[in-house]
Amino acid sequence: MNKTVKKIISGILGLLFLILVVCGIVVATYVFSTPSKDGESRQLIMGDWVDEKDHVKFVFSEDGDFTMYDTKDGDKELVKGYFKIKEDDHAIKILVTSHTDDINLGLKLKFFCTISYSDLKYPTAKEVEQKLKHDNATCKFLFQDADAKVFKCERIGEKANFYGKEISGK
């Protein structure tokens, strides 16, 4: 083979290796950095959130898993991945592992999207401590860089963990 061809091939392989290493570092940093399980927002965001009007359910597990379902005809999985909460920005960073084309996520680098949250309302510590009747927690979720769709969700499920105590819904 010609020396020029060898240099071109080795240059292309070197560049490909460098790109793979950088992408690997970015993804590994996100995946392997243990999300903080502390913080008021993380504790309050975890659980199942449903927007009855738009037929959407968000599930934030204690293990850092995130799943989004279309509830119109059963629970059709729309998005699956892992989440981290940035409390200062009121944002939830999602590492998307699989998704359907039914929803515009505004994906960055084909792996990441951001959900903003606002109006997070939940029972007070007094209501929980004294076992008073209270409303379920509510929150607004907004996918950034997508269709700017706002989902007004209510937290559902048999039990919710607020302030270190397990309580029933309403």
N, C-alpha and C positions, 0 to 999 in steps of 0.2 A: 504494500500500500504506500501511497504517497505520504510524505511527512505532513503536508498541508491538510490532508483528509484526516490523519490521525489527530492533529491539533484541533480541528473543528469538532470531531467526535468527542475528544476528551473535554473540550470546553463546554459542549452541550451537556455531557454527563455530569460535569462538575456543577454547572448551573442548576440542573435538575436536582442534584443531591442537596445543594444549598437551599433551594425552594422547599424541598421535602423536610429538611431539618427545621427551617423557620416555621412552617405550617405545623409540624409536630410539636414544637415548643409552645406555640400559641394554644393549640388544642389541649395539650397535656397540662399546661399551666391552669387552664380553666377547669378541666376535668379533675385533676388530682389535688388541686388546692381544696382543702376541706372547708365547705361553707360553714360559716359561723352558725351555730344553732342557738345562739344567744340573741338578745335584742328583741325589743317589744314587737316590732313590725314582723319579724320572721315568725314569732310565736302566733301572732294574730292572723297572718296570711295563710298559714298552714291549714289545710282542710279542703272541703269541697265547696265550690262557689258556683251558683247557678243563676243564669239570666233567663228567666222563663219566657220573656218577650222575644228574645233573639235565639232561643233554643240552643244555648251554649252552656257547657259546664267546664270549669277549670278545677283541676285537682293538684294541690301542692302537698306532697307527702313529707313526712318527717325526715326521710332519707335524702331529700333534695331532688326527688323525681317530680317532673311536671307532665301533665297530660291534659289535653283539651279535647272535649267531645262535642259532637253535634247531637243534641237530644231530641231532634224533631221526630225521627223514626228509630227509636232505641238509642243506644250510646255508640255512635259511629266515631272512631278515633280520628281526630283531625291532626293533632300535633303531639309528639312525644319527645321528651328530652329531660334536661336537668336545669335547676334554677338556683340563682343566688340573688339575694336582696341587697340593694344599695340604699340603705335607709336615708342617707342625706339627700339623695336625688329622688326619693320616692319612686324607685324603678326596680324592676325585676329583670335580671339578665337571664336569657334562656339560651342554653346550648341545645340546638335542635338535632335530634338523632333521626327522626323520621317525620314526614308531614305529607298531607295531601295537597292537591292544587285547589281545593275548595275554599281556601282562605289565604289572603295576602298578608304575609308576615313581615314584609320589609326586611328580608334576610340580608345580613352583612357577611361576606365571605362564605356564603352558602351554609353557614352553621349557626350564626348568632342572630338573635332578635331581642328587642327590649319591649317590655310591657310597663307602662307607667301606671301608678295607682294613685287615687285620690279619694277623699271623703271616706276614709276608713273609719267606720263607726262600730263600736262593740260595747257590750255591757260594762258598766263600771265595776270597780273592785268591790264597792259596797253592795251592789246588786248580787254579785257572785257570792260574796262572803255571807250575806244574810239570806241567800237563796230566794231572792225576790223575783217576781215575774219580770221578764225582760224580753226585748225584741232580739231576733237573731242579728248577728253582725252583718253589716252591709259595706260594699266597696264598689268603686268605679274602676274598671280596667280599660286601658287604651293602648292598642298596639301602635308603636311609633313607626314612622316611615312606611306605613301601609295606607289603608283607606281612612285612617283616623276614626275608626269605629270605636264607639264607647260602649262598653258592656256594663250595665248596672246590675251587680250581682248581690245575692244574699247567700250567706253561709248556711249550708245544710249539713245534715248528718245527725246521727244519734247523740253523739257527745262532742263537746268542744272543750279544749283545754285552755282556760284563761287563768292567768295569775297563779299557775302551778296547781290549779284544782280542776278536776274533771267535773263538768256540769252538763246537764241535759239541755237541749235546745231552748224552746220557749217555756 
